[in-house]
Amino acid sequence: MRTELCTGEREFGRLAEEWGRLYRRCGTATPFQSHAWLHSWWLSYGTRGRLRLVLVRDGGDLVAAAPLMLVRQPWPALVPLGGSISDFGDVLIEDGERADRAAAALADGLAVAARTALIDFREVRPGGAVERVYASWRGPRRRVPDSLCLELPAVPMDDLIGRLATAKAQQRVRAKLRKLTTLGVERRAVRPDEVDAALRRLLELHRLQWQGRKVTTEHLQERFAEHLVRSVGPMVRAGDAVVTEFRVADTVLAVDLTLLSRQLAGGYLYGAHPQLRERKADVATMLLHACAQHTGTGEHTGTGGHTGTAGERRVLSLLRGNEPYKHHWRPQPVVNQRFLLARRRTAPLLSAAVCDVAARNRGKQLLDRFLSRRERGGGRP
């Protein structure tokens, strides 16, 4: 096997076809490792001269890839493409008999590419392909917890309702579903040629629903809109995403983007008109019901020749975040992992990163403790 380093944006673009084949052969891959998502992200967020793609080939086959970029602050590091708008980071390593050799070769290629920089893989879902690289790494290394995700089993909506704590809670959700039917809410997956317009509508509704409230500001930026429109169309055609419109009397009042991989389905972003809430529609229940259609049973077929079978997906992911409304469904907490890899000469950077993680965690614990005390009336106003 041989490794190579790709630093050119055009070359990255030309990798789409073979990257896609490798993506299909990596069972742990999430949609955030698809070529459409990563290349589009680079076009919107990348810095010229910082691209670092470490590739491993066996003969003519691409068998492993690490999509990274160089950052300078707070210290020199190679970090995954996708940034904060991606819920999972990882590398791609094909499944099968070549996996261990590919992982070892990828580790060697990363060591060469890093030189004086730390390698910092963030937001790796448990079981991710990076774990193979970590096992093969011959220098200093550390694994630390990263963000919390919440996950539900891939079961029909009736079974999700059955997970609720009390019979009264179950009755309330069933009443909310009946209310959606009474209001005449209809949903449909948009065709690939309709995706761009649907996403623009999603972002308009997203802005409207959060007007006057705290919102993730990046979701309101034009560069984010350009990334989403550019990436999701190819993902829908490949079966890696589905865009769903919710209509009442032929008027689109909500649009949802759900991302799909072999293992999971996850609702990434939605926009809903305030009229839905004014009509007493429970938007969260509506979206979860729609997302559940892509797990457990059924099939979603892209037009690019790939079929994503819902029955293969064992997880309905609520993605990152510990928001209270998610706990209503009694999800399973799953902690993403952060893998720090160094060479002997960059071991001090690894130590600095670990200390930074510990300090941030301690600060968060102190803040949570203070806020808890204040809510109980024991803290200062």
N, C-alpha and C positions, 0 to 999 in steps of 0.2 A: 504494500500500500504506500501511496505517496501523498504528502500534504502540500498544499499551496495556499498562498495568501492573496486574496482579492481585495484591492483597495479602490477600484474604479466603479463609479456609479453606473456607467453604461454596461460594464461587464456584469454587474449585479443584475441589471435588467435582463440581460441575455440568458441568465441562469434559470429563468422562470420554468421552463419545461422540465429540466432534470431536477430542479429543486422540488417541483411538484411531485415527481415520481418518488423522490426520497421521502417527502412528507407523507405520502400514502403508505410507505413501508415502515414508518415509525409509529408504533401503536400508542405511544405516550404523548404524541404531538397534540397541541391545542391549536385552535385557529390563529392564535397570536404568533405561531411559528410558520404560518403559510407565507408563501412568497408574495402574494397580493398584499397582505397586511404589512409585511416588513418593508418591502420595496416602496410602497406608498408612504409609509411612515418616514422613511429616509428622505423622500422627496419633500415632505412637509417640514421635517424637524432636524434632519441631518446637517452636519457641518462639513463643508468641503475639506477633504484631506484627512478626515478622521475615521473613515470606513475601514473596518477590519473584519473580513470574512475569512475564517479558517476552514478550508475544504479538505476532505480526504477522499481520494479516489482509489478504487481497486480496478486496475485495467481502465476500461472506459466508464465504469459505474461510479457515480457520486454516492458514497456510502455513509458520510457524516459531514455535518456542517455546523459551525458556530457563528451566528450572526451577531457581530459585536461592533462597537465604536470606541474610540479613544476619548477619554475626558481628562481634563487637567486638574479639576477641583473636586473635592478638597485635597486630592492627591492624584497622581497619574494612575489611571485604571482603565481596563477594558471592561465595558459594561454591555449588557444585551441591547440590541435594537428594540424599539417598541416603547421605551420610556414609561412614564407614569400612566399613560392612557391604555396600557396593556396589563391585564390582570395576571398573566402568567409569562414567565421567561423560561427559556430552555434551549438546548441544542437539539439537533436532529441526528439520530443514529439509527440505521436500518435494523429491523428485527432479524433474528436468524443467526446462522452459524458464524457470520462475519462480524457480529456485533462487538464482541470483546476486542478483537483486533482493531476494529474501526475506532473504538473508544480509546484504546491505547495510542493509536496513531494521532487521534485528535488531541489527546493530552500533550503529546510531544509537539504537535504543531502549535498549540496554544503557548507552550513554554517558550518557543522560538519567537512567536508574535509578541508576547508580553514584554520581553527584554527587561526594561526598567519600570514596568507598570504592574500593579496588582490586577488580578482577574477577579471580578466581582459579579457572580451570577445571582441576581435577585429574583424573588417571587417564583421560585421553582415549586411546582406542585409535587407533593410526595409521590415517589415513584418515577419522577422525571428522568430523562436520559442523562442529564448532568450527573446523576449519581454514579453512572458508569465511569465518567471522566474523573470524578472525585476519587473513586476507588483505584484508578490507574495513576493518579498524580504522585510524582516522586519528590516533590518539594513540600515546604510548610503549607498547611491547609487547615481550615476551620469551617465548621457548619454551625450556623446560628438560626434561630427562628426568625421568620419574617412576618408578613401580614396574615391576619386571620381571614379565612373564607368560610362560608356556610354552605352546606350541601344537603340536598334531599335525595332520597332514593328515586330511581327512575320507575315510577309506578303510575297507574292511571289516577286521574283527579279524585275519584271516589276514595282511593286508598290514601291519598294525601289528606283528604278531609278526615279520614278515620284516624290519622295521627294526632289530631287536635286533642287537647287535654280533657275537654268535657263534652258531654252530649249537647249542651247548650251552645258551645262554640261551634260544633259541627252543624247544628241547625242554622246558626247565623250565616255560615258560609254558603250553605245550600240555598238559603233565602236570598243571598246576594247574587248567586248564579241565576236564580229565577228572575230576579229584578233585571238583570242584563237581558234576558229573553223578553221580558215585558216591555223594556225600552226599545226593543228591536235592534239591539247591537248585533251586527253581523261581521264576521272576520273572513279575510281571504289573504292568502300568500300572493304577493305581487309577482308578476312575471319579470324575468331578467331585464327586458327592455324597459320596464317601468321603474326599476330600482332607483335610478338617479333622482327622478322627480319625487319618489316616495321618501327618500332620505332627506331631501330639502324640506319636504313637508314635516317630517319628523323633527328636524332641527327648529323649524318655526314653532311647532307646537311645544317643543321642549323649552324654548325661550319664553313662550307665553305662560306655560304652567308654573314656571319659577319666577315670574315677574314680581319684583318687590320682596323676594325671599333669597336666602343664601343659596348659592348654586356653585357648582364646579365651573369656574370662569373659563377654563380651557374649552369647555363644550360650546362656548359662545364665540370662539375665535374662528376666523375664516380659514386659517390653516387646518384646523380640525375638520371643518366642513369639507374642505378639499380632499383631505386624507380619507374621510369616510366615504365620500362619493366615488373616489378613485379606486378604493380597495374593495368595497362590498359588492359591486357588480360582478367582478370575476369570482368572488367567493360564493355568491348565490349560484352562478352558473356551474361551479365545481361542487356544489352541495355542502359548502362549509359555512353557509349562513342562510337565513330566511328572513325576509322583511314582511311583516304582517300589517295590513290596514284594518282598522275597526271603523265600521260605518254605521250611521243611523240615517235612514231615509236618503241614501246615496251621498251623504256628506261625511267626509273623512274626519273623525273626531280624535283618533289616536293612531299612532304608528309605532311599531316595536321592531327592534333589531335583535334577533337571537343568533348566537354563534354556535356552530356545531362541529364536533370532532368525533372520532371513533368512540371515545369514552364518555363524553358529556355533551349536554346542551346547556347554554347559559344566556339569560337575558342580559344584553350588554347595555342598551340605551333605548329609551322610549320618549315619546312626546304625547301629551294628552291635553285636549282642550278643557278649560275650566268648566264648560257646559256639562261635561260628564259628571263631575262631582256635584254640580248644582242639581243635576237630575238624580242624585243619590246613587250613582253607579260606583261600585268599589273597583277602582282601577287596578289595584294590586292583585286582587283575586282574578280579574279579567286577564291580566298579563300572565299570571302563573298558570291559569287554565290553558292558555294558548301555548305556553312553553312546554307544558307537560305533554302536548300532542307529539313532540319530537323526541320523546324518550319512551322506552318500555315496549311500545307496540307501534306499528305503522311504519311508513317509509317516506323519506324525502329524497327525491331524485334531482340532481343538478343536470343541466343541459350539456355539461362538458364531459360527459362519459363516466362521471363518478357517482356512485350511489351510496348515500349515507343511510344505513339502516338504523332506524330508531331503536329497534330491539337490541342492538349492540351497545347502546348507550346506557350505562348503569348509574349515571349521576345527573341530577338536575341541579346545576350549580347556581347559587345566588351570588357567585363571584366574591370579590373582596368587599369587606365592610361588615361591621357588627351592628348595623342599624336595628333598633328595637322592633320595627315592624316585621323583620325577617324571622324573629324568634317566635312569632305567633304560630309558625308552622313546625316548630320543634326540630330545627335542622341540626345536622351533625357539624360541630366545629372542626375544621381542618386547617392546619397552620402551614402556610408556604414556608419554604426553606431558602436560606441564603448561603451560597457556597463561595468561600474566599480561598483563592489559590495564589501562591506566591513562589518565587524562586528564592534561593538563599539570599541573593542581594536585595530582594524586595521584602524580606521577612519583616523589617520594621514597619512597612506600610500595612501589612496584615495585622500587626499588633495595634497600630493606630486605629484601624477600622473596627477591630473587636472592642477596643476601649470606647470608641464612639458609640457603638451599638449599646454597650452596657450603660453609658451615661444617658443616652436617649431613653432607654427603657426605664431607668431609675427616675428620670424626670417625668415620664408619663405616669408612673406609679404614684409619685408625689402629687401630681395634678389631679389624678383620679381620686386620690384619698381626700384632697382638699375639697373637691367638688362634692364628693359624697357627704362629707361632714357639713358642708354648707346647706345641702338639701335637707339634712336632718336638723338644721338649726344650730349646729355646733361650731360653725366656722364664721369668719368675719365676712361682712357683706362686701 
